[in-house]
Amino acid sequence: MKVGDLIKLKLPSKQRNEDGIHGYILKFDNCKSLETNIPTEIAHVYWDTGNIGWIATSRVEVISESR
């Protein structure tokens, strides 16, 4: 997974209104859970709805790799 890749949610949540289903990765970062203090890789994504947001990379999968 790298910047520019087209991604999709692995399992869209039915209980939350997600920003989108598909998107392009803009950049990566790491954050720590407040509960466990374990680092998690997150991606900044431009979603198909036009919104931009962060999501854990474990929640998405690559559909098409950028060149």
N, C-alpha and C positions, 0 to 999 in steps of 0.2 A: 504494500500500500504506500502510495507516494502522492505528493502534491500534484493536482490536476486529474487524478483518477476519478472516474464516475463510480459512485457507490450507491448502495441501497440499504435500507434497514433490514436486518435479519428477521426480526419479528416485530412488526409495528404494534404498538400498544393500543388496545381497545379502550382502556380506561383513561388515557391521556390524549389530548389533542396534539398530535405530533406536528412539527413544523413542516414536514414533507416526507416523502418516501424515497426519493432519489435526490442526489446532489453531487457537487464537485468539491473535492478537498482543496482548501485554500492554504492551510498550514497545520502544523502539529504542535502540541505542548504536553506538559505533564501536570497533574494535580494530585493532591493527597486527600484521601477520604478523611473527613473529620472524625469518623467513628474508629477506623482501623489504622489510620496513618500510613496506609499502603499507597505507593505511587501508582497512578493510572494514566495511560496514554490517552489523550483526547485529540479530536480533530475539529478544526474550524471548517464548517461546511456551508457552501452556498446551495440552499435547498431549491427544489423545483417550484416552490411557492414564491420564490423571490426573497425569502428570509435567510438570514445568516445566523448560525448558532453553533454551539459546541456539543459534541457527543463523544462518548467513550468509543474508541476504535473497536472494542470487542462487540459492540452492538451493530456494526455495519460490515458489509462485504463488498469487494470490488466487482463491478460489472464489466468495466472496460478500462484498461490501463492507458495512461497518457504516454506519449512517445518522448 
